[in-house]
């Protein structure tokens, strides 16, 4: 690869720039991209769930029984909701990304140009000044700057960089100015090396999603062989017409698929997204709401998360009353133009419009990291400001000020005369303590992992009033030593980005569900590895690009609301899911039975649409949106099946009884649908207890609509008119079903007592 060494005043020539472009030595945005609109549409349309239903719809279409295609409504709604939600998240993330795209000043052909980061070429000459973000790794050719590298290292203290030093991408200039040459582009940049580690498809750790996938997977395995056997029975054994055999078979297969459960879950999570948007929370991955509710360990970065990343003056301890601290500090702040966190805090506290101007070349000593102080000469009097032990050249007892960063203001004459201690501290996020305490009250283990000094972190934790004591300096540990300390340690200091990921991985390997809260490039690997990642919008672009949740106003008080939404979602969907599994359960059992016995399958698709909408679809949606902040307990699938399977068995028993009765096919079908409705409403009543006013109104309205459908719309649903004989059978079967429910309840109580 050909490299250039351009003059800092001339920069690259037009031909040299063209050469670099032709050889693909041009920088590009290497942050993790969002999915394209086309990809979102395709992945939401071409799902196993959709393909199965589409296959059944095509078969029904060719039979000419178009009214039995109504089940496609839920398929369409589910797909649209999923696509719209992901579109919304993508647009918001892209909007944030667009806002944060930086520009740089380059020198080319002896002229300054402002260009975007994707136009930078290798060996370009860039001018950096106060406030600029370093977008590509560059070597300083001239000048001296103070750099904040907290986004990439986690260390909040600024670093002095001079000629020959490397400026790392992802850092910021907090004082001074320099001219630098581009050394790395694209994936070779330091921040990109960290970010590219996160460029893999993160597996969603969702019990809801995994449970749904298990159900669909099992059904997809059994549905084809069961369907073929049922069709053979209906067509060859019973001698049904081809159309009737197909319709009966499709009715059985459609009933096996809990299509509304996927729709319900997507809808309820979408409603949660809308609710959370009121708290300025961007939800990029639907199921992360549920995951956060299951979290048992949460990890916080310090810089920018627990603290705001800025300093503030808390107190002034006067050591000599003969001097005016305010007057001296006003002159200090007025003359020093570096805007690091310390100077900004001092200026906010002391700066005024009128100050004594001095000669910067002769009357000022700039701050440097080696001497750790700066100085100024005002009216022939010299003053120093900085670390007390460096100014006094002796050990200083500052134990009483342990919780602060201490600056000494002193006069330098024939000897050093201390004037005052200026006490500063990191400004805490007001909401941090409340949020962390919330998680501790919920029995969630809290860990702080930061690139900063562990002692500094410990002081901040003390100020937050949190009972977190154990800490470790990770820079002194091997990976194996770090893994051994993870369980017993709460504060991890001097952590590299790769060590952060090791901490998350180790916790997960121990069976924990882990959330990570961060804001910098140094947090990207840990955010990507975690089960639920939360980023602050005020942080780095890389962090919010890989995260599941983004706090758009960087307000931590939003996190408990996310947890509450997750709990409501999980607990209520668990109740509602039992309604869907009731149908799946009895459909599979009936299909298996009716492929063995010489009787016609009792339902057609449109009949099951009536019962499904009224005993499953509508009540499940209403139940899923009820308030519920109970802690999530037990296994999701196990809890659902315990509620659903007994009801499925009761339905199967009664349909078999009806099938064996000496009545016509139309009467059998009508009675079967009525019993499915009655037992379904009984199940809804049972899971609603204790009944709320809304539940009572819901049940009354749904039962009324069901009766209207059975009696008033019997032709639409291919039902017969109910006569006295059928009415008596309904009463007897209804009473029998209630007795069976009672037996189930007594059996469950007995099992619990035995346990």
N, C-alpha and C positions, 0 to 999 in steps of 0.2 A: 504494500500500500504506500503510495507516494504521500509524503507529508510536506507541509509548507511552514516556513518560519517568517511570517510577514512582520514588517516594521509596525510598531504599536501606533504610529501616527498615520500610516497608510492603510493597514489592513490588507485583506485579500483583494486581488484585482478581479475584474469581471470574468476574465478567462479562467482564473483559478477557482472561482465560485462555480463556473459552468463545469469545470473538470470534476469537482467534488460531486456535483449533482449527477453528472453522467455516470460516475462510479458508485452511485448510491450511498455516498458519505453524507447523507442529509439526516438531520435529527427527525424523530417522529414521536408522537404521543404513545407511550408504552403502558399507560394505565389500563387496568382491566375494563374492557368495554361492556356496555349493556347490550343485550340481545337486540337484533334488528326487528323492525315491525313485521317483516315477512317471516322471520324465524318464530316469533311469538305466535303469529296466526297459525302457521303450519303445525307447531308442536301442540297447540291446544285443540286443533281440529282432528289431527290424526292420532287419536288415542285408542287403546284397545276397547274402552267403553263405547266410544262413538262408532267404531268400526263394527262391533257386534250388533248394535242397534240399527245401523244403516243396512247391514246384511238382512236383518229380520224385516225391515221396512220394504226392501226391494221384493222379498218373497211375498209379503202381504199385498203389495201393489199389483203384482201379476195375478193375484187371485181375484182382483176387482173389488175387494171389500175395503173401500177407502176409509170408512169411518173407523176402522181398526188401526189407522195410522196415527191416531191422536197422541200416542206415547212419544212421538218424536218431539213434542213440545218441550218436554223436560231436557231432552238432549240438546236442543237448540239453546235454551236458556242457560244451561250449565256452561256451554262453550262460550257464549257471548260474555257472560259474567267474568270468566277467567281471562279472556282476551282484553276486555276493557280495563280490568284491574291491573294487568301487567303493562298495558299501554300507559296507564296513569303513572305508575311507578317509574317507567322508563323516561317519560317526558320530564318528570320532576328531577330525576337524577341528571339527565342531560342538561336541564336548565341550570342546575347548580354547577355543573362542569363548565358550561359556557361562561358563566359569570367569573369563574376563577382562572380562565386561560390567561397567562401572563404574556407581556411583550418585552422585548429586549432591544437595547441600542447597540448596534454593531458598527464597526468602522470598515468601510469598503471603498477602495479607490480614493482614499483620503477624505471621505465624506461620512457623516454619521447617518445611519438609517434605522428606523424603528421597524422591526420584523416580528413575526410570530415564532413560537418555539419550533414549529414544523418547517421553518425556512432556514434554521441555523445549519451551517455546514461545518465539517471538521476543520479545525485550525482558524475558525473565525475569530476576530478580535472583538471582545464585548466590553462595554463600559458598565460597571456596576456602581451603584451609589446607595445611599441610605434608603432602606425599605424594600430594595429589590430582592426578588426570590432568585436563587441560583437554579436555573432550569437545566443546565448541563454541567458535568464535571469540567472545571477549568483551572488552569495554572495561572497564578498572579504574575504578571510581567512588570507591573509598576503600581505603587500605592500600598496602603495598609488599611485593613478593615477589621471590624469586630463582627463575628458571625454567630448567629443563634442556630445551633444544630439540633434543637430539641425534637423536631419532627422526625429526624432520622436516627438520633442516638438516644433520645429521651433525657439527655443532660440539659438542665435548664440554664446553667452558667454559660455565658458567651465565651467565644474562643477568638484570640487574636490571630489573624492571618496576614502574612507579609509576602514580599517577592519570593517566588519559588514554591510557595505553599499551594496545596490543592484546595479549591473550593468545591465542596460536595453538593451535588444536586439535591434539592429538597431543603436546603438551609436558607437563611435570610441574612441580609446585611443590616446590622443594627447601628453601626456607626462607621464613618469613613467612606472612602471611595477608592476604586482601583480599576486597572485595565488588565484583562485576563484573556488567555487564548484557550479556545475550546479543545479539550483533551479527549473527551469521550462523547459519543452520541448513541442514541437509541438504547439497546439493551446493555451496552457497556457502562452506562451511567450507574453510579452507586445506588441511587434510589430505585432504578429499574431492576437491578439485581435482586433487590428485596421484593419489589412488587411482582416480578415475573414468577417468583416462587408461589405466588397466589393465583397464577393463571391456570387453574384447573377447575373442573366442574364440581362445586361443593355439594356433597350429598346432603339432602335435607333430613335432619334427624327429627322426624315427626312420627309419633306413635299413631296419630290419627291417619296420616298419609300411608304409613306402613300397614296399618290395619286394613284400610280400604284396598290397598294394593293386594294384600293377602286374600281378601274376600274375592276380588275380581280375578285373581290368578287361579284360585281354586275353582271358581265358577267356570272360567274359560277352559279349564281342563275337563270338567265333567259335562259341560253343556252340550257339546257336539255329540258324544256317544249316547247320552241320555235322550237328546232330541231325535237322533236317528232311530233309536229303539222305540221311542214313543210313536214316531211317525209310522213305523212298520206295524206297530200294534193297531193304531187307529185306521190305517189304510188297508192292510192285508188281513188282519185278524177280525176286526169289527166290520170291515167292508164299507167304511165311510167313503164319500166322494173325495177326489183328490183335493179340491178346494177346502172342504171341511177338515180333512186330515191335516192340511198345512196350517189352517187357522188355529185349530186346537193345539197343534204342536208349538206354534209360535207363541200362543198365549201362555203356555207352560214355561217356555224358555225366557220370555220377557219378564215373567213374574219372578224368575230366579235372580235377575239382575237388580240390585238395589240402586237403580239409576238415580232416584231422588236423593239418596244419601250423599252422593258426590255433589249434586246440585246444592243440597242443604249446607254441606260443609263449606263449599265455595261461597255461597251467599252469606252465611253467618260470618265467615272470616272477612268478606268484603264489607259487611256492616261494621265490623270491628275496625277495619281500616278507616272508614268514614268517621267513626267516633273518635279514633285516635288522631285524626287529622285536626280535630279541634284543639288538641294539645300540641300541635306542630310536630307530629311524629310522621315521618315518611316510612311506610311499610313497603319494602321492596320484594319480600318473599312472604306470601300469605301465611304459610305454616309456622313462621318464626314466632308469631304471636302465641301459638300453642307451646312451642318449645321453651320460650322464656318462662311460661307458667310452670314448667316442669323442672326448671334449673335448680340444682342444689349447691352449685358453686358459681360465684361471679367474681371476675377479675377486673380490677380497675387500673388504668394507667394513672400516674399522678399528674404529670405536666399537662395542663390544659383540660384535665377532667376534674380531679379533686380541687385543683387550683385553677385560676383563670390565666396563669402564665404571665401575670404582671405583679409588680411589687407595690407596696404602699408604706409610707412613713407612719409608724404607730406611736412613737414617743421620742422625745429629746431629753437626754439626761445631761443637765448642765454641770460641767466640771470646773468652770472658771467664770465668775460673774463679771469680769472686767471686759468681756467681749460680747458683741451682739451677734449671736448665731444667725439670726434671720438676715442681717445685712450682709454678712460674709457669704452665706449660702445663696442669696439673691444674685450676688456677683458671680459666684461659681456657676450657677445654673444659666445665667445670661450669656456667659462666654463659652461654655462647652456645648457644642452642637451634636455630640453623639447621643443617640436615642436608644441606648440599651435599657433593659428593664429597670435598673437601679436609677439611672439618670432621669428617666421618665417619672419615676416615683418622687424624686427630689424636686423636679420641676413642677409637678402637680402640687407639691406642698409649699414650695418657696418662691417660685418664679414670679417676677413682676415686670412691668413694661420698662421701668427705669432701673438701670444697673450701671456699674462702672466698667466701661469697655477697656480691655487691655490688649497689648500686642501679643498675638497668638504665637509668634515665633520666639519671643524672648521672655514673656511673662507667664507662660503656661507649660505645665508638665503633663502630657497626655497620659491617660491611664494605660498601663500595660499589665499583662497577666503575670509577668515575673516579679515586678515590684509591688503589685496589687494596691497602688494608690495613684492619685493624680494631684497636681498642685497648681496654684495660681498666685501671682504677685500683684497686690493691689496697693497703690500709693506707697510703694517700697516695703510693704509688709507681705511676707510670704506665708501661705497657708497650705496645708496638706489635708487630703480627704481620702480615707481608704481603710484597709485592714489595720486594726490597732497594733497587732504584734509586729507588723512590717514597718509601721511609722515609728513606734517606740523602740524598735530593735530589742525587744525583751518580751518575756512571757507576760501575759496579762490575764488576770482572773476575771473572766466574763461569765462565770457559771450562773450568776443570777439573771443573765440575759440569754440563756440557752435556747429559748424559743424564737430568737430573732436573728436576723443578719445584722451585725453591728458594724457601723462605720465610725471612725474616729475623725473628728474635725480638730486640727491642731495648728498652732502657729510655730513656724520654724525660724528661730533666731539663732543665737549662739547655742541654744538648746531647744528641744521640742517641748512646747507648752500645750498640754491637752486642754481643749476648750469644751468639747461636748461629745457625748455618744449619740449618734443618730440611729435609732432602732427601726429596722425595716422587716417586713415579713411578706411572704407570698400571700396574695389575696385569695382567700378561699372562696369557692363557689358556695353561696349560702345554702343551696339545696343539697350539697353533697352529704352532709352529716345526716340530714333527715332521710335521704334515700338509702344510705348504707345501713342506718339503724332499722329501717323498714325491712331490709333483707335479713338482718340478724334476728329480728323478731319472728320472721317467717322460717327460721332455722336454715337459712341459706348461708353457707360458708363464704366469707369475704376475704379476698386476697388482693394485695396491692403489688403490682409488678411495674417497675419503672427503671429507666436508665439513670436516674438521679442517685445521689448518695443515700444509702439506707438510713443514715442518721438524720438527714434532712427530712426524709419521708416520715420517719418516726416522730419528729417534732410536729409535722403537719397533722399526723394522725392524733397526737395528743391535743392539738388545738381543736380538732373536730370532736373531741370528747369521746372517742371510740376506744373500746377496750381491746386493742390489738397490740400485742407486745413482741412476739418473736420476729426477728428479722435476720437477713443474711446478705452479704456482699457477693453477688453472683460472679463478679469479675475474678474472684479468687477460687472458683469452683470448676471442676471438670463437669462434663455432661452427666456422668454417672453420679458424682457427688451431689449435683443439683437435684437429680431425680430422687435421691434418698432423703432430701430435706423438704420436698414439696408438701408432704402431708403435715409435717409438724411446724411449718413456717407460714406466716401470714404476710410478711413484708419482704419483697425481693427487690434489692437495689442493684444498680450497675448492671442491669440485665440487657443483653444484646437482643436484637430482633429475633435471632434464631433461638436464643434461650427462652424467649417468651413463648415461642411455638412449642418448645420442649415441655414447658410447664403445662400448657393446655393439653398436649398429647398424653402426658403422663397421668393427669387427672382423669382424662377420658378412659385411659386403659384401666384405671381403677374403678370404673363403673359410674363415674360422675357425669352429670349433664352440665356443661360449662358454658357460661356466657362471658363475653369479653367486651369491655367498654374502652374505646381508645379514640385518638384523634390524629395520630401522626403516621408518617411512612414507617416508622419503627414498629408500629402496632399492626401493620398489614398482615404479616404472617400469622400472628396470634388471632386476629379477627377472622381470617379465612378458615383457620383450623377449628375455631370454637363452634359449638352447637348453635349458638345464637350470638350474632355480632351486632354491636351498637356503636355507631359513630356520631361524632359531633359535626354539624355542618360547618362550624368555624374552623375545623381542623383541615388536614390535607385532603386533596382530591382523591388520592389513592385509598385513604381510609374509608371515606364514604362510598367509594365505588365498589368495594368488596363487601360492604356490610349489609346485613339483612334489614336493619332499622337505622334510620338517620334522625337524630333530634335536630330539627331544622332551626330551632332557636337555642340549641345547646343547653336546654333546661332539664336537669336531672329529675325534677319532680314528675316528669312524664313517665318515668320507668315504672313506678308502682301501678299506674293506670294501665300500662301494657300488660303487667302481670294479672291484674284483675280481669281485663278483657280475655286473656288466655284462659283463666279459670272458668269464667262464664261460658266460654266457648266449649271447653273440654267437657265440663260437667253436664251442660245442657245437651250437647251433641250426643253424649253417652246415653242420655235418656231417650232422645229422639231416634238415635240409631237403632234402638231395640224395636221401634215400630217397623223400620225397614227390614230388619233381620227376621221379624215375624213372617213377613211375606216371602222372603228368600227361603226361610226354613220350610214353610208348608209347601212352597212350590216345588222344591227339590224332592221332598218326601212324596208329594202327590205324583210327580212325574215318574219317580221310581216305581210307585205302586201301580199306576195306570199303564205302564208299559208291560206289566205282568198279568193284569186281569182283563177280561173281555168286556170292558165297559168304556163308553165314550168319555173323553176328558170333559169335565163339567163346565169349563169357562171358555169364552172367547176374549180377545184382547180388550175390547171396549168395556166389557163388564168389569174386568180387573182395574181399568182406568177409573171407574166410578168409586170403587171401594178404596183404591190406593190414594186417590186425591183426598177423600174425606176422612179416612181413618189413619192415614200416614202423612201425606204431603202437607196439608194445612196445619194439623196439630203439631207436627214435628217442627215446622218453622216457627210457630208461636212459642212453643216450649223452648226452642233454642235461643230465643232472644230475651228470655226472662232474666232478671238479676240473679246472680249466683256467684258468690265469692268464696265458696267452700274450697278448702285445700284439696288438690287432686290426689286421690288415693286409688290403689288397686290397679289391676291390669285392664286396659280399655276393652279389649275383645272379650275377656272373661266376664267382666261386668255386664257387657251388652248381651252376651249369650245366656247368662243366668236369667235375665229378664225376659228374653225373647223366646227361647226354645220351648218352655212349657206352654206358652200361648200357641205357638205353631203346632204343637202336638194336639192340643184341644181342637184346633180348627180341622186338622186332618181326621181326627176321630169322627167329628160330626159330618164332614163331607162324605166319609165312607158309609156312615149310617144312612145318609140321604141317598147315596148311590144305590144302596141295596134295597131301598123302599120300592114297592110296586107302583111307581108313578112314571109319567112321561118324561122325555128328555128335557123339554122346556120347563116343566115343573121342578125337576131335579136341579137344573141350572139356576132357576130363580131362588129356590130354597138355599142352595149352596152360597149364592151371593149374599143373601140376607144373613146367614149365619156368619159368614166372613165379616160382614159389617158389624153385627152384634158383638161378636167376640173381640173384634178390633176396637170398637168403642169402649168395651169393658177394659181392655188393656190400657187404652189412653187414660181412662178414669183412674186406674191403679197407679200409673206412674205420675199422675198429677197430684196425688194426695201429699199433703193436705191441700184441698181445693182452694184456689183463690177465686175472687169474683170473675176475673177474666176467663179462667178455666171453665167455670159453670156456663157462662154465656157462650163460649166456644163450643162446648159439648151440645148444648141445646140447639144452636144454629146448625151444626154439622149433622146431627141426627135428623133434624127437620128436612134439610136438603137431601139427605140419603133417602128418606121416606118419599119425598117428592119424586126423586129419580126412579125409585122402585115402582111407585103407583102411577105417577103422572107421565113418566117418560119411558114406559115399559117397552114400547116399540123401538125406540132409539137404541136401547140397551139389549134388545132381543130377549125380553122377559115375558112371562105369561101373567095373566090376571090372577091375583091371590083369591082362592076360594076358602070355604070354611075348613075343609080338610087340611089344606096347607097351613091355615092360621093355627089350628090345633097343634100341628107338628112343630111349628115355629115356637110356640109357647113351651112345649115339652122339651125341645132341644135347648132353648134358652135357659130354662131352669137347670137342666143337666149340666150345661157349661158353667153356670155359677157354682154348682156343687163341685165340679172338677177344679175350678180356681181355688175354692176353699181347701180342697185336699192338697193342692200344690202349696198353699201358704202354710198349712200345718206341717207338711213335710220339710219345708225350708226351715221353719222354727225348730223342728226336731234335730235337723242337721247342725244348726248353729249351737244348740245346747250340747250336742255330742262333741263338738269341736272345743 
